[in-house]
Amino acid sequence: MINTNIRIGHGFDVHKFSAEFDPKKPLMLAGYQLDEPYSLIAHSDGDVVLHALCDALLGAAALGDIGQHFPDTDTNLAGIDSKEILKSVLNLLEDGGFGIVNIDITAVAQVPKLSPSRVDMLDSLCRLTGLDRGRVNLKATTTERMGYIGREEGIACHCVALIGLV
């Protein structure tokens, strides 16, 4: 018999940097505002970490993807705070009887350097998900100057999430 009580999901998101920094749209990653002169082009606040996390959670629960629940064609969602998106996804999981076992996230950026903000981003993720540090992992890497990330055109993020029936 196959155990269907635990499920895994993968999420990915990417956003392009805007040509100029917009102080009205600061760089948000993992629900944390980085003190860096970058803005991302996005229908929402562009938080690639929270978007990848939401997609991983939705995928694990077989609930589609972030675009189905929060389409970028919906003008009412323009500029939405990704923390609100995550809150809605967590409510969907709870409604389905699921809880998060653990999450593992890899942010991919040539710029800005993410390691100085890693602990703040990790703290934000734990606060937003209600998980302790032993169940949330956040890594940052570059692409060694290869591809669109290496050319400093944007930021990407991968997330794997394990959920289980509670």
C-alpha positions in Angstrom: 0.0 0.0 0.0 1.3 3.4 -0.9 1.4 6.0 1.9 -0.5 9.0 0.6 -0.3 10.9 3.9 2.8 12.8 2.8 3.3 14.7 -0.4 6.1 16.7 -2.0 5.8 19.8 -4.2 8.3 21.9 -6.2 7.9 25.6 -6.9 9.8 27.9 -9.2 9.5 31.6 -9.8 11.6 34.3 -11.6 11.2 38.0 -12.0 13.2 40.6 -14.0 14.8 43.7 -12.5 13.2 47.0 -13.5 15.6 49.4 -15.3 15.6 51.7 -12.3 15.0 51.3 -8.6 11.4 52.3 -7.6 11.2 53.3 -3.9 7.5 52.4 -4.0 8.4 48.9 -5.0 11.4 47.8 -2.9 13.0 44.4 -3.2 11.0 41.9 -1.2 12.3 38.4 -0.7 10.9 35.8 1.8 8.5 38.5 3.1 11.5 40.7 4.1 12.4 44.0 2.6 16.1 44.1 1.5 17.9 47.4 1.8 19.2 47.1 -1.8 18.6 49.5 -4.8 16.6 46.9 -6.8 13.0 46.6 -7.9 11.4 43.7 -9.7 8.9 43.8 -12.5 5.8 41.9 -11.4 2.0 42.1 -11.1 2.4 41.7 -7.3 5.3 42.8 -5.1 7.5 40.3 -7.0 8.7 38.2 -4.0 10.1 35.2 -5.9 10.8 33.3 -2.7 7.2 33.5 -1.4 5.9 32.8 -4.9 8.1 29.6 -5.3 7.0 28.5 -1.8 3.3 29.0 -2.7 3.7 27.0 -5.9 5.5 24.2 -4.0 2.7 24.0 -1.4 -0.1 24.2 -3.9 1.7 21.5 -6.0 2.1 19.2 -3.0 -1.6 19.5 -2.2 -2.6 19.0 -5.9 -4.2 22.4 -5.8 -2.8 23.8 -9.1 -0.5 26.8 -9.1 -0.2 30.4 -8.0 -1.3 31.7 -11.4 -4.6 29.8 -11.1 -5.4 31.2 -7.7 -3.9 34.7 -8.2 -3.9 35.5 -12.0 -1.8 38.4 -13.2 -4.8 39.3 -15.4 -6.8 40.3 -12.3 -6.5 44.0 -11.9 -7.8 43.7 -8.3 -4.6 41.8 -7.5 -2.2 44.4 -8.9 0.5 45.2 -6.4 -0.7 42.5 -3.9 1.6 41.7 -1.0 3.0 38.2 -1.4 2.5 37.6 2.3 -1.2 37.8 1.6 -0.9 35.2 -1.2 1.0 32.9 1.2 -1.6 33.4 3.9 -4.3 32.3 1.4 -2.3 29.3 0.3 -1.7 28.3 4.0 -5.5 28.5 4.5 -6.1 26.3 1.5 -3.7 23.7 3.0 -5.4 23.9 6.4 -8.8 23.5 4.7 -7.5 20.4 3.0 -6.3 18.9 6.2 -2.6 19.5 5.4 0.3 20.8 7.5 3.8 21.6 6.4 6.5 19.1 7.3 9.4 21.1 6.0 10.5 23.5 3.2 13.8 23.9 1.4 14.4 27.0 -0.7 17.2 28.1 -3.0 17.3 31.7 -4.1 19.3 32.3 -7.3 20.8 35.8 -7.8 24.0 37.3 -9.0 23.0 40.6 -7.4 22.3 41.6 -4.8 24.4 39.5 -2.5 21.8 37.6 -0.4 23.9 36.1 2.4 23.9 39.2 4.5 20.1 39.1 4.7 19.8 35.3 4.9 19.0 35.2 8.7 16.4 38.0 8.4 14.7 36.2 5.4 14.8 32.9 7.3 13.2 34.5 10.4 10.5 36.0 8.2 9.8 32.6 6.6 9.5 31.0 10.0 7.2 33.8 11.2 5.0 33.6 8.1 4.7 29.8 8.1 4.6 29.2 11.8 7.4 26.8 11.4 10.5 26.6 13.6 14.1 26.9 12.2 14.5 23.1 12.1 11.9 22.9 9.4 12.8 25.8 7.1 16.0 26.0 5.1 17.0 28.9 2.9 20.1 28.8 0.6 21.4 31.4 -1.8 23.5 30.9 -4.9 24.6 32.5 -8.1 24.9 31.2 -11.6 28.6 32.1 -11.9 27.7 34.9 -14.2 26.0 32.6 -16.7 22.6 33.2 -18.3 20.0 35.9 -17.4 20.7 35.7 -13.7 24.4 35.9 -14.3 23.9 39.0 -16.5 22.1 40.6 -13.5 18.7 40.7 -15.3 16.7 39.2 -12.4 16.2 36.8 -9.6 14.9 33.2 -9.5 13.9 30.8 -6.8 13.3 27.1 -6.3 11.4 25.6 -3.4 10.6 22.1 -2.4 7.9 21.5 0.3 6.9 18.4 2.1 3.4 18.4 3.5 1.3 15.8 5.3 -2.2 15.1 6.4 -2.7 16.2 10.0 
